Amino acid sequence: MPTISTYKEIVHVTKGFSTDNKFLIKMGDGDKKLFLRLFNLEELESKKQEFQILEKMKEYQILCSEPISIGEIEDYGYMITSYIEGKDAEVEIPKLSYEEQYNIGFEAGMELKKMHQYKAPNHIPSWYSRKVKKHQRYLDKYYKCGIKVKNDDKIIKFIEENIPLMKQRPNLFQHDDLTLGNLIVNNNQFAGVIDFNRYDWGDPIHEFLKIGIFSRGVSIPFSRGQIKGYFDNHEPDESFWRLYSLYLAMCVFSTVIWTLETIPENLDDMLDKVYTFLEDHDYFSEIKPKWYI
């Protein structure tokens, strides 16, 4: 990897759920820093697609890591990107003022809007067909898993009544993990978005369910700001809130199953988050959450 042959220091990075081995590379030429990911060779093709996504994001002038090189070395694949200077927004944002938190959310919303210019390739099936199949798989597993969410019949009824709304939704790029943990803050300001490895294609409104599950529990000013920034400082209409609520409702069952299959030791914590957003919406009697109102 000649790009980093003149490194001064290598720091192993352990944060996050990714199976990649991640390293911060401090270069010998001044203050330049790079980010290195090592991964299994069988992942190389999917990582090349992620690399192309980053190239596309730079075309749209998204504040994110700049792709530098990708390839294989010995028994591993590697990807090198630029490093965004700053700190994890999830840790930093509670220390900031209401206005600073709101402004960081506002800028994150504007960046998200720019990402959604990227249309899905023609071979990607419709959002509706993919999402309905995925939801049904999770629901089938939920019925068998032994976990019972309060008022699940009410939640399922809300989904059934509103699921046809997805039929005409656009098929666009989704970061699909735009949480505070994947944002960088520097000098109390928004610095960039990281971790595009979970990207997907579909309805851009689906991105916002991460606010209801994660961000609102850390910073309501940020959460409000992200929505207002996305909508150019205007209020979103009822169709936004209805789709937002639909995706949150569907997420009840996928969250239970994903947690059981991936991090079962975190089930209680994830169920607390589920019940928080269910109460935010009074089990979907209300489509606009209490924290936003």
Contacts in CASP RR format, 6 or more apart in sequence:
PFRMAT RR
TARGET T0000
AUTHOR 0000-0000-0000
METHOD contacts of the structure
MODEL  1
MPTISTYKEIVHVTKGFSTDNKFLIKMGDGDKKLFLRLFNLEELESKKQE
FQILEKMKEYQILCSEPISIGEIEDYGYMITSYIEGKDAEVEIPKLSYEE
QYNIGFEAGMELKKMHQYKAPNHIPSWYSRKVKKHQRYLDKYYKCGIKVK
NDDKIIKFIEENIPLMKQRPNLFQHDDLTLGNLIVNNNQFAGVIDFNRYD
WGDPIHEFLKIGIFSRGVSIPFSRGQIKGYFDNHEPDESFWRLYSLYLAM
CVFSTVIWTLETIPENLDDMLDKVYTFLEDHDYFSEIKPKWYI
1 36 0 8 1.000
1 69 0 8 1.000
1 73 0 8 1.000
1 78 0 8 1.000
1 80 0 8 1.000
3 34 0 8 1.000
3 68 0 8 1.000
3 69 0 8 1.000
3 80 0 8 1.000
4 25 0 8 1.000
4 27 0 8 1.000
4 34 0 8 1.000
4 36 0 8 1.000
4 80 0 8 1.000
6 27 0 8 1.000
6 28 0 8 1.000
6 29 0 8 1.000
7 25 0 8 1.000
7 26 0 8 1.000
7 27 0 8 1.000
7 28 0 8 1.000
8 26 0 8 1.000
8 27 0 8 1.000
8 28 0 8 1.000
9 25 0 8 1.000
9 26 0 8 1.000
10 23 0 8 1.000
10 24 0 8 1.000
10 25 0 8 1.000
10 26 0 8 1.000
10 36 0 8 1.000
11 23 0 8 1.000
11 24 0 8 1.000
11 26 0 8 1.000
12 21 0 8 1.000
12 22 0 8 1.000
12 23 0 8 1.000
13 22 0 8 1.000
13 23 0 8 1.000
13 24 0 8 1.000
13 35 0 8 1.000
14 22 0 8 1.000
15 88 0 8 1.000
17 262 0 8 1.000
17 263 0 8 1.000
18 37 0 8 1.000
18 195 0 8 1.000
18 197 0 8 1.000
19 39 0 8 1.000
19 40 0 8 1.000
20 37 0 8 1.000
20 38 0 8 1.000
20 39 0 8 1.000
20 197 0 8 1.000
21 37 0 8 1.000
21 38 0 8 1.000
21 39 0 8 1.000
22 35 0 8 1.000
22 36 0 8 1.000
22 37 0 8 1.000
22 38 0 8 1.000
23 35 0 8 1.000
23 36 0 8 1.000
23 37 0 8 1.000
23 38 0 8 1.000
24 33 0 8 1.000
24 34 0 8 1.000
24 35 0 8 1.000
24 36 0 8 1.000
24 83 0 8 1.000
25 33 0 8 1.000
25 34 0 8 1.000
25 35 0 8 1.000
25 36 0 8 1.000
25 80 0 8 1.000
25 83 0 8 1.000
26 32 0 8 1.000
26 33 0 8 1.000
27 33 0 8 1.000
27 34 0 8 1.000
33 82 0 8 1.000
33 83 0 8 1.000
33 85 0 8 1.000
34 68 0 8 1.000
34 80 0 8 1.000
34 81 0 8 1.000
34 82 0 8 1.000
34 83 0 8 1.000
35 65 0 8 1.000
35 80 0 8 1.000
35 81 0 8 1.000
35 82 0 8 1.000
35 83 0 8 1.000
36 78 0 8 1.000
36 79 0 8 1.000
36 80 0 8 1.000
37 47 0 8 1.000
37 78 0 8 1.000
37 79 0 8 1.000
37 80 0 8 1.000
37 81 0 8 1.000
38 76 0 8 1.000
38 77 0 8 1.000
38 78 0 8 1.000
39 47 0 8 1.000
39 76 0 8 1.000
39 77 0 8 1.000
39 78 0 8 1.000
39 79 0 8 1.000
40 76 0 8 1.000
40 77 0 8 1.000
41 72 0 8 1.000
41 75 0 8 1.000
41 76 0 8 1.000
41 77 0 8 1.000
43 77 0 8 1.000
44 70 0 8 1.000
44 71 0 8 1.000
44 72 0 8 1.000
44 77 0 8 1.000
47 70 0 8 1.000
47 77 0 8 1.000
47 79 0 8 1.000
47 197 0 8 1.000
48 70 0 8 1.000
50 79 0 8 1.000
50 196 0 8 1.000
50 197 0 8 1.000
50 199 0 8 1.000
51 67 0 8 1.000
51 70 0 8 1.000
51 79 0 8 1.000
53 173 0 8 1.000
53 196 0 8 1.000
53 199 0 8 1.000
54 64 0 8 1.000
54 65 0 8 1.000
54 66 0 8 1.000
54 67 0 8 1.000
54 81 0 8 1.000
54 196 0 8 1.000
55 67 0 8 1.000
56 118 0 8 1.000
56 173 0 8 1.000
57 64 0 8 1.000
57 115 0 8 1.000
57 196 0 8 1.000
58 64 0 8 1.000
58 66 0 8 1.000
58 67 0 8 1.000
60 114 0 8 1.000
60 115 0 8 1.000
60 117 0 8 1.000
60 118 0 8 1.000
61 114 0 8 1.000
62 111 0 8 1.000
62 114 0 8 1.000
62 115 0 8 1.000
62 193 0 8 1.000
63 84 0 8 1.000
63 111 0 8 1.000
63 190 0 8 1.000
63 191 0 8 1.000
63 192 0 8 1.000
63 193 0 8 1.000
64 84 0 8 1.000
64 192 0 8 1.000
64 193 0 8 1.000
64 194 0 8 1.000
64 196 0 8 1.000
65 81 0 8 1.000
65 82 0 8 1.000
65 83 0 8 1.000
65 84 0 8 1.000
65 194 0 8 1.000
66 81 0 8 1.000
66 82 0 8 1.000
67 79 0 8 1.000
67 81 0 8 1.000
68 80 0 8 1.000
68 81 0 8 1.000
68 82 0 8 1.000
69 78 0 8 1.000
69 79 0 8 1.000
69 80 0 8 1.000
70 77 0 8 1.000
70 78 0 8 1.000
70 79 0 8 1.000
70 80 0 8 1.000
71 77 0 8 1.000
71 78 0 8 1.000
71 79 0 8 1.000
72 78 0 8 1.000
84 184 0 8 1.000
84 186 0 8 1.000
84 191 0 8 1.000
84 192 0 8 1.000
84 194 0 8 1.000
85 184 0 8 1.000
85 186 0 8 1.000
85 191 0 8 1.000
86 184 0 8 1.000
86 185 0 8 1.000
86 186 0 8 1.000
86 191 0 8 1.000
87 184 0 8 1.000
87 185 0 8 1.000
87 186 0 8 1.000
88 180 0 8 1.000
88 181 0 8 1.000
88 183 0 8 1.000
88 184 0 8 1.000
88 185 0 8 1.000
89 104 0 8 1.000
89 180 0 8 1.000
89 181 0 8 1.000
89 183 0 8 1.000
89 184 0 8 1.000
89 185 0 8 1.000
89 190 0 8 1.000
89 222 0 8 1.000
90 179 0 8 1.000
90 180 0 8 1.000
90 181 0 8 1.000
90 183 0 8 1.000
90 218 0 8 1.000
92 185 0 8 1.000
92 188 0 8 1.000
93 101 0 8 1.000
93 104 0 8 1.000
93 180 0 8 1.000
93 185 0 8 1.000
93 218 0 8 1.000
93 219 0 8 1.000
93 222 0 8 1.000
94 218 0 8 1.000
94 219 0 8 1.000
96 104 0 8 1.000
96 185 0 8 1.000
96 188 0 8 1.000
98 221 0 8 1.000
99 221 0 8 1.000
100 188 0 8 1.000
100 189 0 8 1.000
101 219 0 8 1.000
101 221 0 8 1.000
101 222 0 8 1.000
102 221 0 8 1.000
102 222 0 8 1.000
102 224 0 8 1.000
102 225 0 8 1.000
103 189 0 8 1.000
103 190 0 8 1.000
103 225 0 8 1.000
104 183 0 8 1.000
104 185 0 8 1.000
104 189 0 8 1.000
104 190 0 8 1.000
104 222 0 8 1.000
105 190 0 8 1.000
105 221 0 8 1.000
105 222 0 8 1.000
105 223 0 8 1.000
105 225 0 8 1.000
105 226 0 8 1.000
105 229 0 8 1.000
106 225 0 8 1.000
106 226 0 8 1.000
106 228 0 8 1.000
106 229 0 8 1.000
106 233 0 8 1.000
107 189 0 8 1.000
107 190 0 8 1.000
107 229 0 8 1.000
108 178 0 8 1.000
108 183 0 8 1.000
108 190 0 8 1.000
108 193 0 8 1.000
108 222 0 8 1.000
108 225 0 8 1.000
108 226 0 8 1.000
109 225 0 8 1.000
109 226 0 8 1.000
109 227 0 8 1.000
109 229 0 8 1.000
109 230 0 8 1.000
110 229 0 8 1.000
110 230 0 8 1.000
111 190 0 8 1.000
111 192 0 8 1.000
111 193 0 8 1.000
112 175 0 8 1.000
112 178 0 8 1.000
112 204 0 8 1.000
112 207 0 8 1.000
112 226 0 8 1.000
112 230 0 8 1.000
113 229 0 8 1.000
113 230 0 8 1.000
113 232 0 8 1.000
115 173 0 8 1.000
115 175 0 8 1.000
116 172 0 8 1.000
116 173 0 8 1.000
116 204 0 8 1.000
117 172 0 8 1.000
117 173 0 8 1.000
118 172 0 8 1.000
118 173 0 8 1.000
119 170 0 8 1.000
119 171 0 8 1.000
119 172 0 8 1.000
119 173 0 8 1.000
120 171 0 8 1.000
120 172 0 8 1.000
120 173 0 8 1.000
120 201 0 8 1.000
120 202 0 8 1.000
121 201 0 8 1.000
124 171 0 8 1.000
124 201 0 8 1.000
126 171 0 8 1.000
127 166 0 8 1.000
127 169 0 8 1.000
127 170 0 8 1.000
127 171 0 8 1.000
127 201 0 8 1.000
127 202 0 8 1.000
127 203 0 8 1.000
128 166 0 8 1.000
128 167 0 8 1.000
128 169 0 8 1.000
130 202 0 8 1.000
131 166 0 8 1.000
131 202 0 8 1.000
131 203 0 8 1.000
131 206 0 8 1.000
131 250 0 8 1.000
132 163 0 8 1.000
132 166 0 8 1.000
134 254 0 8 1.000
135 159 0 8 1.000
135 163 0 8 1.000
135 250 0 8 1.000
135 253 0 8 1.000
135 254 0 8 1.000
138 250 0 8 1.000
138 253 0 8 1.000
138 254 0 8 1.000
138 257 0 8 1.000
139 156 0 8 1.000
139 253 0 8 1.000
141 253 0 8 1.000
141 257 0 8 1.000
142 152 0 8 1.000
142 253 0 8 1.000
142 256 0 8 1.000
142 257 0 8 1.000
145 256 0 8 1.000
145 257 0 8 1.000
145 260 0 8 1.000
147 256 0 8 1.000
147 260 0 8 1.000
147 267 0 8 1.000
147 271 0 8 1.000
149 155 0 8 1.000
149 252 0 8 1.000
149 253 0 8 1.000
149 256 0 8 1.000
149 271 0 8 1.000
149 274 0 8 1.000
149 278 0 8 1.000
150 275 0 8 1.000
150 278 0 8 1.000
150 283 0 8 1.000
151 278 0 8 1.000
151 283 0 8 1.000
152 252 0 8 1.000
154 283 0 8 1.000
154 284 0 8 1.000
155 249 0 8 1.000
155 252 0 8 1.000
155 278 0 8 1.000
155 283 0 8 1.000
155 284 0 8 1.000
158 245 0 8 1.000
158 246 0 8 1.000
158 249 0 8 1.000
158 283 0 8 1.000
158 284 0 8 1.000
159 246 0 8 1.000
159 249 0 8 1.000
159 250 0 8 1.000
162 242 0 8 1.000
162 243 0 8 1.000
162 245 0 8 1.000
162 246 0 8 1.000
162 249 0 8 1.000
163 246 0 8 1.000
165 239 0 8 1.000
165 242 0 8 1.000
165 243 0 8 1.000
165 246 0 8 1.000
166 203 0 8 1.000
166 243 0 8 1.000
166 246 0 8 1.000
169 202 0 8 1.000
169 203 0 8 1.000
169 205 0 8 1.000
169 243 0 8 1.000
170 202 0 8 1.000
170 203 0 8 1.000
170 204 0 8 1.000
171 201 0 8 1.000
171 202 0 8 1.000
171 203 0 8 1.000
172 201 0 8 1.000
172 202 0 8 1.000
172 203 0 8 1.000
172 204 0 8 1.000
173 199 0 8 1.000
173 201 0 8 1.000
173 202 0 8 1.000
174 199 0 8 1.000
174 200 0 8 1.000
174 201 0 8 1.000
174 202 0 8 1.000
174 203 0 8 1.000
174 204 0 8 1.000
174 206 0 8 1.000
174 207 0 8 1.000
175 182 0 8 1.000
175 193 0 8 1.000
175 196 0 8 1.000
175 198 0 8 1.000
175 199 0 8 1.000
175 207 0 8 1.000
176 198 0 8 1.000
176 199 0 8 1.000
176 200 0 8 1.000
176 206 0 8 1.000
176 207 0 8 1.000
177 195 0 8 1.000
177 198 0 8 1.000
177 210 0 8 1.000
178 193 0 8 1.000
178 207 0 8 1.000
178 210 0 8 1.000
179 210 0 8 1.000
179 214 0 8 1.000
179 215 0 8 1.000
180 214 0 8 1.000
180 215 0 8 1.000
180 218 0 8 1.000
180 219 0 8 1.000
180 222 0 8 1.000
182 193 0 8 1.000
182 194 0 8 1.000
182 195 0 8 1.000
183 190 0 8 1.000
183 192 0 8 1.000
183 193 0 8 1.000
183 194 0 8 1.000
184 190 0 8 1.000
184 191 0 8 1.000
184 192 0 8 1.000
184 193 0 8 1.000
184 194 0 8 1.000
185 191 0 8 1.000
203 243 0 8 1.000
203 247 0 8 1.000
205 240 0 8 1.000
205 243 0 8 1.000
205 244 0 8 1.000
205 247 0 8 1.000
206 243 0 8 1.000
206 247 0 8 1.000
208 226 0 8 1.000
208 227 0 8 1.000
208 230 0 8 1.000
208 244 0 8 1.000
208 247 0 8 1.000
209 244 0 8 1.000
209 247 0 8 1.000
209 248 0 8 1.000
209 251 0 8 1.000
211 223 0 8 1.000
211 226 0 8 1.000
211 227 0 8 1.000
212 223 0 8 1.000
212 248 0 8 1.000
212 277 0 8 1.000
212 280 0 8 1.000
212 289 0 8 1.000
213 248 0 8 1.000
213 251 0 8 1.000
213 255 0 8 1.000
213 273 0 8 1.000
213 274 0 8 1.000
213 277 0 8 1.000
214 273 0 8 1.000
215 222 0 8 1.000
215 223 0 8 1.000
215 226 0 8 1.000
216 223 0 8 1.000
216 276 0 8 1.000
216 277 0 8 1.000
216 280 0 8 1.000
216 289 0 8 1.000
216 291 0 8 1.000
217 276 0 8 1.000
220 291 0 8 1.000
223 291 0 8 1.000
223 292 0 8 1.000
224 292 0 8 1.000
227 236 0 8 1.000
227 292 0 8 1.000
228 234 0 8 1.000
228 235 0 8 1.000
231 240 0 8 1.000
238 287 0 8 1.000
241 287 0 8 1.000
241 288 0 8 1.000
242 287 0 8 1.000
244 287 0 8 1.000
245 281 0 8 1.000
245 284 0 8 1.000
245 287 0 8 1.000
248 277 0 8 1.000
248 281 0 8 1.000
249 284 0 8 1.000
251 274 0 8 1.000
252 274 0 8 1.000
252 278 0 8 1.000
255 270 0 8 1.000
255 273 0 8 1.000
255 274 0 8 1.000
256 267 0 8 1.000
256 270 0 8 1.000
256 271 0 8 1.000
256 274 0 8 1.000
259 266 0 8 1.000
259 267 0 8 1.000
259 270 0 8 1.000
260 267 0 8 1.000
263 270 0 8 1.000
277 289 0 8 1.000
278 284 0 8 1.000
279 290 0 8 1.000
280 289 0 8 1.000
280 290 0 8 1.000
280 291 0 8 1.000
281 287 0 8 1.000
281 289 0 8 1.000
281 290 0 8 1.000
282 290 0 8 1.000
END
